[in-house]
Amino acid sequence: MGYDRSTPCAVWIITELPMADFSSHLNTLANYLWTLSPAARRPAASASRLVAHRGAHGHGSSGAVVENTLEAFELCLQLGIWGAELDVQLTRDGEPVVHHDPHCGRLFQRPDLVIADTRFSELRAAVPHIPHLDEVVQMAHGRLHLMIEIKESWRQRTDLPLRVSERLQALTPQADFHLLSLEPDHLEGFREIPKDAFVDVAQANTASIVRQNLALGHGAVAGSFALIGGGTLQQLRDAGRCVGTGFVENGLILNREINRGVDWVFSDSVLQLPLDQGVAADQS
């Protein structure tokens, strides 16, 4: 990517970042700057639904909890958190498992284990902490709303929609779960699930995701609270869409988003949030 060398350094360095990195840096900065917003300082009068990104993971009172594990989802229940986001991929033999990365290196020091190339029995024997989607559904049923991110395209993995959908038959779309994706087309293969249960997730491409969402008729949009401004929020509201924002890292930003009236507030740091406020753990 090229740039004008007359552009101030701080600007062109940021524009050189990949979208995911840019979004992450922006989110960290906004979690400090947006605390100055009047809405952040005003006590929340209503409750949004808090969603723990990859479960309640990190260092808590009982020690370290690994993301996307049954322990992380159980901790959500113990804390009274409304929902959990989780990532689903298929093993070589088509079993849906909950894991974010394509391989097991970052969390379990097994980069040689690529999810798509490994049979479920082999994966379970090598890394028993990676749950099958069935296990999460059975644990969460009626107690924890599941925001299930689809990481692969049904155009490449043609069995993906069936393999995931059949595991969700005991749940009710929208009431018990939603499907999420960074690529709206990834959700189009799930023809047995109503589009109202689809959430299109934006990184730094909010305008593009909103356009695709409105064109496809998906039920919701989620993205950075720093990039979903008042105008975009109203546009989505007028179109009958639900809206989720994230990632909040402190109670002031949580207050701001609740006061803005978003439907869901996503956090990657729920163990650091003031859950005793009563606004973050609403089950309604």
Phi, psi and omega in degrees: 000133180270170177204158177277120184291349175280348179291138178306142185307314185300331181283309186286336175294317179296319183289342177282345183290144170301157186304315183296319180292318178301313181299320180294315179296318179298318181298316179298315179296315183295330179294340173268309187294321186286353175292345178279350180295139176304324180294334178287330183271345182274127179305137182290131181266346180221177185243132167264168182264120183278132179241122179276115181291114185064028180084182179273090185244166181116201183262113178245193183294336181258013180107193184281137177239128183276139179301153174057033176242163177301326178298319180293324179283324175297323179294326174303315180296317180297326182273354181076024180283140187292316186214166178224137172269142179214155183252133183241133174224159178263139172284178180302324181263021170081018178269129180282121179239161185256107181196141184278310187278158177292337178230179188255023184286311187298316185267327190235012176056035177231068180296344178287342181268100176266124187307311185292343182254005186240133176290151184300318181299322179290319179296316180297321180293323184276319183226080185295346181284344179281116185277153168282148179303324178306318183294322179290317180299315180297322180287321188272341190313115177077359184237334184217123179286135183255124172255099192262112180274130178267118187266342186241163178268135175294343179287331175266320178251086188295338179273357185301309181302316180294316184297324179278313185300321182293336178280347184253009186297332180280352182255159179255122178305144183075312180287321185248335183202159168229157171255136181240154170199147172287342178243106182308327181295335179301334183272345185293339180282349182271073189285343180274353181249131182297144182295340177297341180266010180262134178239119177269126188255126179261147169256257174264009185248045187302313183299318179295316180295320179297317178299314180296319180300313181293324180289323183274343180078024177286155193278344187203161174230140173231149180183190182293134176296338179282340184250347173261090182279183182299321180295316179294319178300317180291321177302315180290321177299315181298331180272003178078022182267148167277157184224133173239145178228158179187185346266127179275140183240357180208166185294331180292317178291324175301315177301315182302313183292322177296317180292336175282346176085024177288157183281320183227141174243118180267141177218138174265004186225045186297334180289346178259359182272153180280076184294343180285356175294336181086354181267342188264346187243024183295133182258004183287000000 
